[in-house]
Amino acid sequence: MKNSIKVERAKKNMTQATLADLAKVSRQTINAMELGKYVPSTVLALRLAKIFEVEVSEIFMLEDVDWE
Amino acid sequence: MKLQYLFPNKYKKFGWILLIPSVIFGCMNLFLEYEPDFFDFNVPTIFVDKVFGNGHFFGLVENNIFNEILGVFVIISSLIVAFSREKLEDEYISKIRLESLVWAVYLNYAILIISFLFLFDMTFFWVMIFNMFTIILFFIIRFHWQIYSLKKASENEE
């Protein structure tokens, strides 16, 4: 799964630390998601969407490998 | 979502304070056979095992209880250290927790299989003593190492 957390974060001019605080997760979690190392839970995905004021599907995108 | 099966974060420090001296004294007890006399007691036992003759259930045996105390301390404190919540126990940390636990079980039994096959008599007995504690120890090392390296990695990013 791809995500555009880094892009959305840049649009809002947020650091990883600020986003981590808002989403109530650790900075490591934000970093791991941006690097594609961690796929968040639905709850966290919804929280991020709310923070960025966009739809979940605008931040997270399925890739072909997700169907395998 | 709070995980109910973890200790509160504030217990962790207490766990470390208890664990470190217990491990040091435990090693002294094992390797140097350090057993202070004032720990000699007659203690109740479930099964009295006699070298000559038959054993029987329930009774008293004379024993130095220093190693029993240390063993219990090491187990309890390492459980607290291992299963206290992190300051921010989010879903990713929980995932690392689970992964580390699986990894520790694999490593522990891999070592046990090798010891089964290639170590005998007293040497195997020594491995068994350590094997009582290694699973939780491997978990603690692996879990904290992972958290530490992630922290370092995320500090480089901005």
Backbone of each chain as ProteinMPNN parsed JSONL, in Angstrom:
{"seq_chain_A": "MKNSIKVERAKKNMTQATLADLAKVSRQTINAMELGKYVPSTVLALRLAKIFEVEVSEIFMLEDVDWE", "coords_chain_A": {"N_chain_A": [[0.84, -1.199, 0.0], [0.509, 2.174, -0.869], [1.23, 5.462, 0.451], [0.422, 8.931, 1.069], [1.332, 10.424, 3.159], [3.564, 11.958, 3.817], [3.49, 13.952, 1.873], [1.006, 15.188, 2.393], [1.556, 16.075, 4.905], [3.543, 17.92, 4.393], [2.072, 19.782, 2.96], [0.478, 20.824, 4.97], [2.404, 21.88, 6.441], [3.693, 20.542, 8.59], [5.662, 18.994, 11.147], [7.061, 15.681, 11.655], [6.893, 15.164, 14.329], [4.868, 16.904, 15.265], [2.648, 15.924, 13.871], [2.595, 13.367, 14.942], [1.931, 13.912, 17.625], [-0.655, 15.028, 17.291], [-2.003, 12.843, 16.18], [-1.822, 11.103, 18.2], [0.143, 9.11, 18.371], [3.428, 7.537, 18.361], [6.469, 9.16, 17.251], [8.037, 7.433, 15.843], [6.207, 5.753, 14.694], [4.885, 7.362, 12.803], [7.057, 7.885, 11.141], [7.694, 5.247, 10.289], [5.394, 4.642, 8.846], [5.495, 6.519, 6.786], [7.722, 5.612, 5.46], [6.738, 3.35, 4.421], [6.91, 1.062, 5.891], [5.125, 0.299, 7.726], [1.737, -0.522, 7.96], [-1.041, 1.258, 8.822], [-3.69, 0.887, 11.322], [-7.268, 0.836, 10.728], [-8.484, 2.731, 12.349], [-6.39, 4.518, 12.969], [-5.798, 5.387, 10.384], [-8.153, 6.741, 9.744], [-8.042, 8.745, 11.651], [-5.781, 10.16, 10.762], [-6.744, 11.08, 8.31], [-8.716, 12.801, 9.171], [-7.18, 14.723, 10.508], [-5.691, 15.755, 8.385], [-7.748, 16.717, 6.932], [-8.904, 15.417, 4.699], [-10.146, 12.75, 2.471], [-9.836, 9.303, 3.446], [-9.048, 7.689, 1.326], [-7.601, 9.393, -0.19], [-5.191, 9.586, 1.002], [-4.228, 7.003, 1.355], [-3.357, 4.432, -0.864], [-4.146, 1.547, -2.759], [-1.937, -1.001, -3.989], [-0.784, -3.164, -6.678], [0.435, -5.385, -5.498], [-0.964, -5.674, -3.162], [-3.081, -7.268, -3.677], [-2.201, -9.777, -3.854]], "CA_chain_A": [[0.0, 0.0, 0.0], [1.239, 3.444, -0.892], [0.525, 6.535, 1.138], [0.954, 10.268, 0.795], [1.389, 11.129, 4.446], [4.637, 12.953, 3.762], [3.012, 15.064, 1.029], [-0.046, 15.887, 3.14], [2.233, 16.721, 6.032], [4.23, 19.095, 3.836], [1.025, 20.764, 2.625], [0.038, 21.45, 6.223], [3.609, 22.41, 7.083], [3.804, 19.892, 9.897], [6.781, 18.062, 11.332], [6.62, 14.344, 12.076], [6.569, 15.226, 15.76], [3.549, 17.541, 15.417], [1.633, 14.978, 13.411], [2.553, 12.285, 15.927], [1.167, 14.423, 18.764], [-2.062, 15.159, 16.913], [-2.596, 11.521, 15.929], [-1.634, 10.342, 19.438], [1.039, 7.961, 18.202], [4.823, 7.953, 18.516], [7.12, 9.654, 16.034], [8.522, 6.261, 15.107], [5.086, 5.201, 13.923], [4.727, 8.234, 11.638], [8.21, 7.629, 10.28], [7.565, 3.91, 9.695], [4.317, 4.694, 7.85], [5.986, 7.282, 5.626], [8.689, 4.773, 4.745], [6.036, 2.182, 3.912], [7.268, -0.111, 6.692], [4.008, -0.061, 8.591], [0.383, -0.214, 7.488], [-1.782, 1.598, 10.041], [-5.034, 0.343, 11.512], [-8.331, 1.674, 10.168], [-8.702, 3.853, 13.265], [-5.318, 5.498, 12.772], [-5.969, 5.943, 9.04], [-9.257, 7.707, 9.841], [-7.535, 9.886, 12.417], [-4.905, 10.943, 9.886], [-7.594, 11.745, 7.323], [-9.382, 13.908, 9.867], [-6.165, 15.753, 10.758], [-5.344, 16.382, 7.104], [-9.016, 17.176, 6.346], [-9.132, 14.795, 3.387], [-10.689, 11.396, 2.581], [-8.804, 8.275, 3.677], [-8.558, 7.182, 0.044], [-6.649, 10.348, -0.78], [-3.885, 9.393, 1.644], [-3.78, 5.613, 1.192], [-3.709, 3.86, -2.156], [-3.795, 0.142, -2.951], [-1.033, -1.341, -5.075], [-1.061, -4.505, -7.198], [0.888, -6.43, -4.551], [-1.932, -5.824, -2.079], [-4.073, -8.279, -4.062], [-1.561, -11.101, -3.939]], "C_chain_A": [[0.874, 1.249, 0.0], [0.502, 4.457, -0.014], [1.198, 7.874, 0.872], [1.02, 11.103, 2.068], [2.409, 12.264, 4.406], [4.187, 14.204, 2.987], [1.979, 15.892, 1.777], [0.549, 16.686, 4.304], [2.921, 18.014, 5.556], [3.233, 20.204, 3.508], [0.59, 21.537, 3.861], [1.21, 22.054, 7.001], [3.796, 21.866, 8.503], [5.092, 19.078, 9.964], [6.208, 16.701, 11.708], [6.163, 14.373, 13.53], [5.184, 15.832, 15.991], [2.443, 16.57, 15.023], [1.466, 13.833, 14.416], [1.717, 12.696, 17.147], [-0.325, 14.467, 18.461], [-2.739, 13.796, 16.77], [-2.475, 10.603, 17.147], [-0.881, 9.034, 19.213], [2.475, 8.464, 18.37], [5.377, 8.433, 17.169], [7.609, 8.505, 15.172], [7.442, 5.697, 14.198], [4.85, 6.026, 12.659], [5.843, 7.957, 10.632], [8.082, 6.292, 9.548], [6.475, 3.886, 8.622], [4.794, 5.408, 6.584], [6.958, 6.455, 4.791], [8.044, 3.504, 4.179], [6.341, 0.911, 4.689], [6.091, -0.574, 7.537], [2.685, 0.399, 7.995], [-0.483, 0.061, 8.715], [-3.136, 0.896, 10.118], [-6.051, 1.296, 10.888], [-8.533, 2.92, 11.024], [-7.651, 4.935, 13.048], [-5.436, 6.167, 11.404], [-7.059, 7.021, 9.047], [-8.833, 8.96, 10.608], [-6.675, 10.786, 11.54], [-5.716, 11.731, 8.873], [-8.266, 12.968, 7.936], [-8.403, 15.073, 10.099], [-5.834, 16.505, 9.473], [-6.566, 16.98, 6.385], [-9.203, 16.705, 4.904], [-9.795, 13.43, 3.607], [-9.542, 10.411, 2.775], [-8.179, 7.829, 2.352], [-7.613, 8.162, -0.658], [-5.256, 10.183, -0.179], [-3.33, 7.992, 1.353], [-4.276, 5.033, -0.122], [-3.264, 2.413, -2.253], [-2.798, 0.007, -4.092], [-1.36, -2.753, -5.539], [-0.691, -5.595, -6.193], [-0.098, -6.657, -3.413], [-3.004, -6.861, -2.396], [-3.484, -9.681, -4.062], [-1.786, -11.94, -2.686]], "O_chain_A": [[1.838, 1.362, 0.758], [-0.697, 4.325, 0.232], [2.371, 7.943, 0.503], [0.795, 12.313, 2.056], [2.159, 13.369, 4.887], [4.461, 15.337, 3.381], [2.048, 17.121, 1.805], [0.114, 17.79, 4.629], [2.88, 19.045, 6.226], [3.491, 21.387, 3.735], [0.364, 22.745, 3.807], [1.035, 22.652, 8.062], [4.02, 22.607, 9.46], [5.552, 18.542, 8.956], [5.027, 16.578, 12.036], [5.197, 13.714, 13.915], [4.416, 15.334, 16.814], [1.447, 16.41, 15.728], [0.352, 13.391, 14.7], [0.897, 11.919, 17.636], [-1.15, 14.012, 19.253], [-3.886, 13.611, 17.177], [-2.96, 9.471, 17.132], [-1.218, 7.996, 19.783], [2.708, 9.665, 18.505], [4.825, 8.146, 16.108], [7.601, 8.58, 13.943], [7.713, 5.23, 13.092], [4.641, 5.474, 11.579], [5.6, 7.816, 9.433], [8.327, 6.207, 8.345], [6.61, 3.197, 7.611], [4.534, 4.963, 5.466], [7.007, 6.584, 3.568], [8.711, 2.689, 3.541], [6.069, -0.192, 4.214], [6.066, -1.711, 8.008], [2.534, 1.549, 7.582], [-0.642, -0.816, 9.564], [-3.652, 0.386, 9.124], [-5.72, 2.436, 10.561], [-8.727, 4.02, 10.506], [-7.975, 6.119, 12.955], [-5.202, 7.369, 11.274], [-6.905, 8.077, 8.434], [-9.212, 10.079, 10.263], [-6.812, 12.009, 11.561], [-5.428, 12.897, 8.603], [-8.372, 14.023, 7.31], [-8.748, 16.24, 9.914], [-5.711, 17.73, 9.469], [-6.43, 17.657, 5.366], [-9.597, 17.468, 4.022], [-9.989, 12.994, 4.742], [-8.42, 10.652, 2.329], [-6.97, 7.621, 2.253], [-6.914, 7.796, -1.603], [-4.261, 10.591, -0.779], [-2.131, 7.817, 1.135], [-5.458, 5.129, -0.453], [-2.14, 2.078, -1.878], [-2.808, 0.793, -5.039], [-2.121, -3.464, -4.882], [-1.399, -6.592, -6.049], [-0.076, -7.706, -2.769], [-3.746, -7.286, -1.512], [-4.204, -10.661, -4.252], [-1.31, -13.072, -2.608]]}, "seq_chain_B": "MKLQYLFPNKYKKFGWILLIPSVIFGCMNLFLEYEPDFFDFNVPTIFVDKVFGNGHFFGLVENNIFNEILGVFVIISSLIVAFSREKLEDEYISKIRLESLVWAVYLNYAILIISFLFLFDMTFFWVMIFNMFTIILFFIIRFHWQIYSLKKASENEE", "coords_chain_B": {"N_chain_B": [[-7.015, 2.683, 21.835], [-6.646, 0.712, 24.591], [-4.349, -1.67, 25.771], [-5.174, -4.287, 27.785], [-3.652, -6.203, 29.039], [-1.154, -5.332, 29.819], [1.308, -3.932, 32.08], [1.163, -0.761, 33.891], [3.042, 2.087, 32.675], [4.67, 3.294, 34.613], [5.604, 1.288, 36.231], [7.769, 0.201, 35.067], [10.349, 1.251, 35.567], [10.734, 0.484, 38.226], [10.779, -2.249, 37.811], [13.231, -2.558, 36.418], [14.998, -1.693, 38.418], [14.745, -3.702, 40.26], [15.395, -5.917, 38.733], [18.118, -5.762, 37.787], [20.002, -5.906, 40.095], [19.093, -8.421, 41.007], [19.784, -10.156, 38.936], [22.573, -9.896, 38.984], [23.219, -10.855, 41.592], [22.122, -13.362, 41.252], [23.798, -14.521, 39.316], [26.153, -14.55, 40.81], [25.389, -16.346, 42.753], [25.071, -18.639, 41.219], [27.56, -19.068, 39.854], [29.641, -18.576, 41.678], [28.801, -19.93, 43.766], [27.614, -18.582, 45.899], [26.112, -18.489, 48.85], [24.654, -17.228, 51.439], [24.682, -18.085, 54.913], [22.537, -17.338, 56.549], [20.317, -17.723, 55.042], [19.592, -20.301, 55.256], [17.074, -22.602, 55.75], [14.366, -24.621, 57.1], [12.157, -25.76, 54.842], [8.79, -26.025, 53.526], [7.79, -28.618, 51.274], [6.502, -29.963, 48.191], [7.128, -32.482, 47.272], [9.144, -34.858, 48.775], [12.264, -35.829, 48.003], [14.194, -38.583, 48.315], [17.592, -39.6, 48.383], [18.413, -42.212, 48.98], [16.145, -44.833, 49.28], [12.488, -44.542, 49.21], [10.748, -41.643, 48.017], [8.42, -39.206, 49.376], [5.181, -37.594, 49.464], [4.704, -34.198, 50.417], [6.257, -32.463, 53.049], [9.082, -31.45, 55.07], [12.093, -29.86, 54.079], [15.616, -29.22, 54.395], [17.04, -26.305, 53.257], [18.869, -23.887, 51.34], [17.533, -20.832, 50.839], [18.245, -18.764, 49.219], [18.694, -18.881, 46.395], [16.101, -19.493, 45.541], [14.667, -17.182, 46.231], [16.001, -15.282, 44.639], [15.489, -16.316, 42.094], [12.692, -16.039, 41.878], [12.526, -13.249, 42.091], [13.943, -12.464, 39.765], [12.282, -13.511, 37.759], [9.778, -12.21, 38.212], [10.53, -9.465, 38.071], [11.6, -9.327, 35.483], [9.369, -9.926, 33.986], [7.836, -7.675, 34.535], [9.442, -5.618, 33.441], [9.417, -6.453, 30.786], [6.696, -6.428, 30.101], [5.571, -3.927, 30.703], [3.776, -1.055, 29.833], [4.85, 1.035, 27.145], [5.861, 4.535, 27.148], [4.378, 5.807, 25.192], [2.315, 3.77, 24.08], [1.582, 2.781, 21.216], [-0.123, 1.473, 18.25], [1.854, 0.516, 16.526], [4.058, 0.024, 18.16], [2.931, -2.033, 19.633], [2.842, -3.951, 17.666], [5.547, -4.411, 17.221], [6.137, -5.422, 19.7], [4.733, -7.874, 19.663], [6.031, -9.154, 17.492], [8.627, -9.323, 18.537], [8.238, -11.056, 20.622], [7.499, -13.466, 19.366], [9.844, -13.907, 17.956], [11.649, -14.212, 20.07], [10.715, -16.579, 21.226], [11.188, -18.412, 19.142], [14.043, -18.231, 18.949], [14.804, -19.042, 21.496], [13.907, -21.73, 21.585], [15.316, -22.766, 19.473], [17.925, -22.688, 20.438], [17.544, -24.446, 22.527], [16.976, -26.867, 21.185], [19.406, -27.348, 19.889], [21.006, -27.651, 22.164], [19.813, -29.918, 23.287], [20.537, -31.847, 21.427], [23.322, -31.763, 21.271], [24.531, -31.362, 23.748], [25.276, -32.822, 26.919], [24.499, -34.463, 30.057], [25.759, -32.743, 32.9], [26.364, -30.35, 31.632], [24.204, -29.939, 29.945], [22.261, -29.687, 31.864], [23.015, -27.243, 33.019], [22.46, -25.525, 30.882], [19.707, -25.808, 30.884], [19.04, -24.512, 33.254], [19.588, -21.84, 32.622], [17.861, -21.594, 30.531], [15.396, -21.274, 31.672], [15.113, -18.6, 32.025], [15.874, -17.306, 29.721], [14.061, -16.877, 27.6], [12.409, -14.685, 28.192], [14.336, -12.82, 28.588], [15.575, -12.652, 26.037], [13.419, -11.568, 24.698], [13.195, -9.036, 25.981], [15.646, -7.838, 25.268], [15.532, -7.831, 22.419], [13.137, -6.378, 21.898], [13.622, -3.837, 23.088], [15.863, -3.088, 21.692], [14.854, -2.848, 19.106], [13.001, -0.704, 19.434], [14.785, 1.266, 20.174], [16.408, 1.501, 17.861], [14.53, 2.339, 16.017], [13.791, 4.78, 17.065], [16.136, 6.168, 16.733], [16.307, 6.157, 13.95], [14.066, 7.679, 13.271], [14.754, 10.1, 14.274], [16.607, 11.057, 12.533], [15.145, 11.735, 10.328], [13.097, 14.374, 9.02]], "CA_chain_B": [[-7.357, 1.362, 22.376], [-5.652, 0.333, 25.601], [-4.165, -3.1, 25.948], [-5.44, -4.552, 29.199], [-2.761, -7.188, 29.636], [0.157, -4.758, 30.112], [1.429, -3.138, 33.312], [1.326, 0.671, 33.613], [4.409, 2.493, 32.321], [5.474, 3.683, 35.776], [6.167, 0.094, 36.864], [8.929, -0.27, 34.328], [11.566, 1.655, 36.281], [10.792, -0.404, 39.379], [11.188, -3.544, 37.27], [14.68, -2.509, 36.146], [15.713, -1.565, 39.694], [14.725, -5.027, 40.883], [15.976, -6.93, 37.835], [19.577, -5.71, 37.645], [20.678, -6.569, 41.217], [18.712, -9.838, 41.091], [20.593, -10.898, 37.964], [23.962, -9.905, 39.471], [23.299, -11.807, 42.706], [21.815, -14.676, 40.696], [25.018, -15.039, 38.693], [27.076, -14.851, 41.908], [24.88, -17.555, 43.372], [25.296, -19.778, 40.326], [28.951, -19.318, 39.46], [30.553, -18.542, 42.823], [28.085, -20.66, 44.807], [27.443, -17.648, 47.002], [24.868, -18.815, 49.578], [24.815, -16.822, 52.845], [24.106, -19.066, 55.853], [21.26, -16.947, 57.157], [19.198, -18.128, 54.185], [19.3, -21.725, 55.481], [15.794, -22.786, 56.432], [13.559, -25.797, 56.803], [11.045, -25.236, 54.044], [7.819, -27.031, 53.09], [7.936, -29.037, 49.88], [5.406, -30.799, 47.688], [7.613, -33.859, 47.183], [10.448, -35.067, 49.396], [12.992, -36.798, 47.19], [15.316, -39.133, 49.082], [18.602, -40.243, 47.532], [18.232, -43.639, 49.249], [14.776, -45.102, 49.716], [11.423, -43.905, 48.453], [10.338, -40.295, 48.388], [7.002, -39.133, 49.733], [4.578, -36.284, 49.242], [4.598, -33.207, 51.482], [7.177, -32.593, 54.163], [10.015, -30.337, 55.218], [13.483, -30.146, 53.714], [16.521, -28.129, 54.7], [17.435, -25.726, 51.974], [19.247, -22.48, 51.324], [16.47, -20.26, 49.986], [18.749, -17.604, 48.478], [18.442, -19.023, 44.949], [14.651, -19.426, 45.303], [14.274, -15.763, 46.274], [16.536, -14.616, 43.456], [14.764, -16.815, 40.917], [11.374, -15.391, 41.848], [12.767, -11.834, 41.791], [14.32, -12.313, 38.352], [11.116, -13.779, 36.918], [8.775, -11.155, 38.364], [11.012, -8.178, 37.564], [11.744, -9.345, 34.029], [8.009, -9.833, 33.43], [7.412, -6.269, 34.63], [10.195, -4.859, 32.436], [8.991, -6.858, 29.445], [5.291, -6.174, 29.792], [5.055, -2.624, 31.09], [3.45, -0.233, 28.682], [5.776, 2.115, 26.804], [5.242, 5.839, 27.427], [3.319, 5.948, 24.2], [2.141, 2.416, 23.552], [0.636, 2.833, 20.094], [-0.321, 0.192, 17.566], [3.105, 0.054, 15.922], [4.828, -0.541, 19.281], [2.301, -3.325, 19.93], [3.246, -4.893, 16.623], [6.94, -4.755, 17.517], [6.055, -6.267, 20.891], [4.341, -9.21, 19.235], [7.117, -9.708, 16.676], [9.761, -9.644, 19.4], [7.861, -12.221, 21.422], [7.609, -14.626, 18.478], [11.27, -14.051, 17.68], [12.292, -14.716, 21.288], [10.326, -17.987, 21.381], [11.961, -19.155, 18.134], [15.46, -18.271, 19.311], [14.927, -19.826, 22.712], [13.773, -23.152, 21.304], [16.424, -23.15, 18.589], [19.047, -22.963, 21.332], [17.208, -25.65, 23.292], [17.129, -28.041, 20.312], [20.847, -27.569, 19.723], [21.513, -28.179, 23.433], [19.281, -31.281, 23.383], [21.25, -32.754, 20.543], [24.784, -31.753, 21.355], [25.061, -31.216, 25.101], [24.8, -33.907, 27.754], [24.78, -34.483, 31.498], [25.719, -31.495, 33.658], [26.376, -29.201, 30.72], [22.818, -29.741, 29.53], [21.561, -29.201, 33.052], [23.334, -25.814, 33.12], [21.686, -24.827, 29.848], [18.306, -25.8, 31.321], [18.891, -23.466, 34.273], [19.505, -20.546, 31.939], [16.698, -21.627, 29.65], [14.214, -20.818, 32.417], [15.036, -17.138, 32.007], [16.336, -16.69, 28.464], [12.991, -16.492, 26.673], [11.976, -13.338, 28.53], [15.526, -11.978, 28.386], [15.687, -12.419, 24.592], [12.35, -10.637, 24.345], [13.532, -7.697, 26.473], [16.743, -7.299, 24.443], [15.08, -7.594, 21.051], [12.109, -5.334, 21.903], [14.216, -2.529, 23.355], [16.769, -2.784, 20.583], [14.006, -2.392, 17.994], [12.486, 0.62, 19.782], [15.921, 2.181, 20.152], [16.87, 1.79, 16.501], [13.482, 3.121, 15.35], [13.883, 6.132, 17.587], [17.293, 6.771, 16.072], [15.973, 6.347, 12.53], [13.086, 8.754, 13.092], [15.386, 11.373, 14.613], [17.322, 11.543, 11.343], [14.161, 12.261, 9.373], [12.282, 15.488, 9.484]], "C_chain_B": [[-6.266, 0.914, 23.351], [-5.579, -1.174, 25.74], [-4.242, -3.427, 27.439], [-4.397, -5.447, 29.848], [-1.354, -6.658, 29.913], [0.131, -3.996, 31.433], [1.517, -1.659, 32.95], [2.802, 1.016, 33.409], [5.284, 2.759, 33.546], [6.105, 2.489, 36.491], [7.513, -0.3, 36.277], [10.245, 0.018, 35.055], [11.793, 0.739, 37.487], [11.269, -1.799, 38.954], [12.691, -3.611, 37.043], [15.472, -2.485, 37.448], [15.786, -2.915, 40.41], [15.499, -6.044, 40.036], [17.499, -6.947, 37.876], [20.312, -6.326, 38.851], [20.339, -8.055, 41.335], [19.549, -10.685, 40.138], [22.043, -10.996, 38.441], [24.121, -10.924, 40.605], [23.02, -13.236, 42.229], [23.039, -15.319, 40.07], [26.05, -15.392, 39.757], [26.695, -16.159, 42.571], [25.216, -18.791, 42.538], [26.782, -20.097, 40.161], [29.899, -19.399, 40.656], [29.992, -19.343, 44.0], [27.967, -19.831, 46.086], [26.092, -17.891, 47.665], [25.02, -18.44, 51.038], [24.051, -17.761, 53.782], [22.737, -18.671, 56.395], [20.057, -17.184, 56.242], [18.893, -19.621, 54.315], [18.024, -21.88, 56.294], [15.26, -24.182, 56.198], [12.317, -25.32, 56.077], [10.089, -26.345, 53.64], [8.026, -27.374, 51.614], [6.768, -29.922, 49.47], [5.847, -32.263, 47.63], [9.001, -33.964, 47.8], [11.152, -36.193, 48.65], [14.185, -37.299, 47.991], [16.289, -39.819, 48.135], [18.524, -41.758, 47.716], [16.814, -43.855, 49.774], [13.769, -44.322, 48.892], [11.159, -42.485, 48.936], [8.901, -40.315, 48.84], [6.499, -37.714, 49.538], [4.558, -35.458, 50.521], [5.519, -33.478, 52.672], [8.055, -31.369, 54.24], [11.387, -30.771, 54.732], [14.338, -28.943, 54.103], [17.071, -27.595, 53.384], [17.909, -24.292, 52.162], [18.327, -21.776, 50.339], [16.934, -19.051, 49.18], [18.43, -17.712, 46.982], [16.952, -18.988, 44.612], [14.189, -17.969, 45.246], [14.729, -15.05, 45.005], [15.779, -15.027, 42.192], [13.42, -16.128, 40.768], [11.523, -13.906, 41.493], [13.071, -11.62, 40.312], [13.088, -12.494, 37.466], [10.108, -12.619, 36.999], [9.265, -9.84, 37.757], [11.175, -8.195, 36.052], [10.379, -9.32, 33.35], [7.528, -8.384, 33.44], [8.117, -5.424, 33.566], [9.66, -5.172, 31.034], [7.586, -6.366, 29.12], [4.715, -4.945, 30.472], [4.833, -1.824, 29.82], [4.577, 0.769, 28.403], [5.074, 3.434, 27.092], [4.106, 6.104, 26.457], [3.157, 4.594, 23.513], [1.118, 2.468, 22.421], [0.629, 1.497, 19.342], [0.955, -0.365, 16.947], [4.001, -0.595, 16.975], [4.263, -1.924, 19.638], [2.712, -4.379, 18.926], [4.684, -5.362, 16.863], [7.001, -5.682, 18.73], [5.745, -7.712, 20.502], [5.457, -9.884, 18.444], [8.283, -10.162, 17.548], [9.491, -10.892, 20.222], [8.002, -13.495, 20.594], [9.083, -14.942, 18.223], [11.996, -14.66, 18.878], [11.969, -16.193, 21.504], [11.107, -18.854, 20.397], [13.407, -19.333, 18.565], [15.686, -19.177, 20.516], [14.88, -21.326, 22.417], [14.815, -23.647, 20.326], [17.635, -23.521, 19.442], [18.795, -24.252, 22.114], [17.389, -26.915, 22.448], [18.612, -28.378, 20.137], [21.438, -28.181, 20.997], [21.064, -29.623, 23.657], [20.176, -32.26, 22.649], [22.733, -32.863, 20.862], [25.365, -31.549, 22.748], [24.462, -32.299, 26.0], [25.155, -33.687, 29.218], [24.723, -33.09, 32.123], [25.696, -30.258, 32.766], [24.962, -28.883, 30.258], [21.987, -29.185, 30.682], [21.787, -27.694, 33.239], [22.539, -24.996, 32.099], [20.225, -24.721, 30.271], [18.061, -24.717, 32.369], [18.723, -22.108, 33.586], [18.261, -20.454, 31.075], [15.415, -21.176, 30.35], [14.017, -19.307, 32.246], [15.281, -16.52, 30.627], [15.201, -16.2, 27.584], [12.568, -15.042, 26.921], [13.128, -12.354, 28.325], [15.713, -11.647, 26.906], [14.633, -11.412, 24.153], [12.718, -9.209, 24.732], [14.602, -7.059, 25.591], [16.229, -6.907, 23.059], [14.089, -6.413, 20.983], [12.736, -3.959, 22.092], [15.192, -2.11, 22.279], [15.98, -2.22, 19.398], [13.505, -0.964, 18.247], [13.598, 1.654, 19.669], [16.318, 2.521, 18.717], [15.814, 2.562, 15.708], [13.522, 4.582, 15.784], [15.007, 6.879, 16.881], [16.971, 7.096, 14.618], [15.028, 7.53, 12.349], [13.656, 10.113, 13.503], [16.136, 11.962, 13.425], [16.392, 12.18, 10.327], [13.548, 13.554, 9.9], [11.26, 15.882, 8.452]], "O_chain_B": [[-5.105, 0.76, 22.97], [-6.597, -1.862, 25.816], [-3.47, -2.906, 28.244], [-4.264, -5.456, 31.072], [-0.451, -7.44, 30.212], [-0.906, -3.484, 31.856], [1.901, -1.322, 31.83], [3.69, 0.324, 33.906], [6.485, 2.487, 33.531], [7.04, 2.661, 37.272], [8.292, -1.028, 36.893], [11.126, -0.836, 35.147], [12.909, 0.28, 37.729], [12.058, -2.438, 39.649], [13.346, -4.582, 37.421], [16.49, -3.166, 37.576], [16.771, -3.222, 41.08], [16.174, -6.924, 40.572], [18.108, -8.011, 37.986], [21.166, -7.19, 38.655], [21.19, -8.858, 41.717], [19.972, -11.789, 40.482], [22.669, -12.048, 38.319], [25.034, -11.75, 40.585], [23.603, -14.194, 42.735], [23.294, -16.509, 40.26], [26.744, -16.402, 39.641], [27.551, -16.976, 42.909], [25.592, -19.838, 43.066], [27.205, -21.244, 40.31], [30.843, -20.189, 40.654], [30.599, -19.43, 45.067], [28.19, -20.321, 47.193], [25.05, -17.542, 47.109], [25.48, -19.268, 51.824], [22.931, -18.178, 53.489], [21.889, -19.521, 56.667], [18.921, -16.888, 56.611], [18.052, -20.153, 53.591], [17.913, -21.348, 57.399], [15.635, -24.852, 55.237], [11.518, -24.565, 56.63], [10.512, -27.482, 53.432], [8.392, -26.515, 50.812], [6.127, -30.552, 50.311], [5.059, -33.169, 47.9], [9.922, -33.251, 47.402], [10.71, -37.342, 48.657], [15.088, -36.526, 48.31], [15.885, -40.524, 47.211], [18.564, -42.507, 46.74], [16.354, -43.108, 50.637], [14.129, -43.55, 48.003], [11.326, -42.172, 50.115], [8.224, -41.335, 48.705], [7.277, -36.763, 49.457], [4.403, -36.015, 51.608], [5.547, -34.579, 53.221], [7.811, -30.37, 53.564], [11.798, -31.912, 54.945], [13.864, -27.808, 54.138], [17.507, -28.355, 52.519], [17.418, -23.572, 53.032], [18.335, -22.08, 49.146], [16.125, -18.386, 48.533], [17.954, -16.753, 46.375], [16.567, -18.518, 43.541], [13.436, -17.569, 44.357], [13.964, -14.318, 44.377], [15.47, -14.196, 41.338], [13.049, -15.69, 39.679], [10.751, -13.371, 40.697], [12.529, -10.712, 39.683], [12.873, -11.722, 36.531], [9.648, -12.116, 35.975], [8.531, -9.175, 37.025], [10.918, -7.185, 35.395], [10.238, -8.761, 32.263], [6.898, -7.919, 32.49], [7.486, -4.622, 32.878], [9.475, -4.276, 30.21], [7.317, -5.937, 27.998], [3.526, -4.904, 30.788], [5.604, -1.909, 28.864], [5.187, 1.289, 29.338], [3.855, 3.473, 27.26], [3.028, 6.56, 26.838], [3.789, 4.32, 22.493], [-0.07, 2.229, 22.64], [1.282, 0.533, 19.742], [1.122, -1.582, 16.853], [4.624, -1.627, 16.725], [5.014, -2.861, 19.909], [2.909, -5.545, 19.271], [4.998, -6.545, 16.728], [7.812, -6.607, 18.778], [6.406, -8.647, 20.953], [5.791, -11.043, 18.693], [8.854, -11.232, 17.338], [10.395, -11.684, 20.487], [8.558, -14.487, 21.065], [9.504, -16.098, 18.271], [12.858, -15.523, 18.713], [12.832, -16.969, 21.913], [11.628, -19.906, 20.768], [13.936, -20.444, 18.552], [16.627, -19.969, 20.552], [15.696, -22.096, 22.924], [15.168, -24.826, 20.343], [18.288, -24.537, 19.201], [19.709, -25.046, 22.336], [17.898, -27.921, 22.942], [19.014, -29.538, 20.225], [22.255, -29.1, 20.936], [21.831, -30.449, 24.152], [20.525, -33.329, 23.15], [23.326, -33.935, 20.737], [26.585, -31.564, 22.908], [23.29, -32.652, 25.864], [25.988, -32.849, 29.563], [23.766, -32.345, 31.91], [25.084, -29.245, 33.106], [24.564, -27.72, 30.186], [21.126, -28.326, 30.491], [20.858, -26.961, 33.578], [22.017, -23.925, 32.409], [19.578, -23.696, 30.055], [17.007, -24.08, 32.378], [17.831, -21.332, 33.929], [17.682, -19.381, 30.905], [14.463, -20.747, 29.697], [12.895, -18.806, 32.314], [14.942, -15.36, 30.388], [15.36, -15.201, 26.883], [12.393, -14.268, 25.98], [12.918, -11.204, 27.938], [15.979, -10.498, 26.555], [14.904, -10.522, 23.348], [12.578, -8.284, 23.931], [14.49, -5.894, 25.21], [16.462, -5.793, 22.59], [14.201, -5.557, 20.106], [12.426, -3.023, 21.355], [15.335, -0.924, 21.984], [16.389, -1.242, 18.773], [13.582, -0.115, 17.359], [13.403, 2.754, 19.153], [16.54, 3.687, 18.39], [16.156, 3.35, 14.826], [13.317, 5.493, 14.983], [14.867, 8.037, 16.488], [17.314, 8.167, 14.117], [15.163, 8.295, 11.394], [13.114, 11.154, 13.132], [16.289, 13.177, 13.306], [16.796, 13.054, 9.56], [13.5, 13.778, 11.11], [10.482, 16.809, 8.677]]}, "name": "protein", "num_of_chains": 2, "seq": "MKNSIKVERAKKNMTQATLADLAKVSRQTINAMELGKYVPSTVLALRLAKIFEVEVSEIFMLEDVDWEMKLQYLFPNKYKKFGWILLIPSVIFGCMNLFLEYEPDFFDFNVPTIFVDKVFGNGHFFGLVENNIFNEILGVFVIISSLIVAFSREKLEDEYISKIRLESLVWAVYLNYAILIISFLFLFDMTFFWVMIFNMFTIILFFIIRFHWQIYSLKKASENEE"}
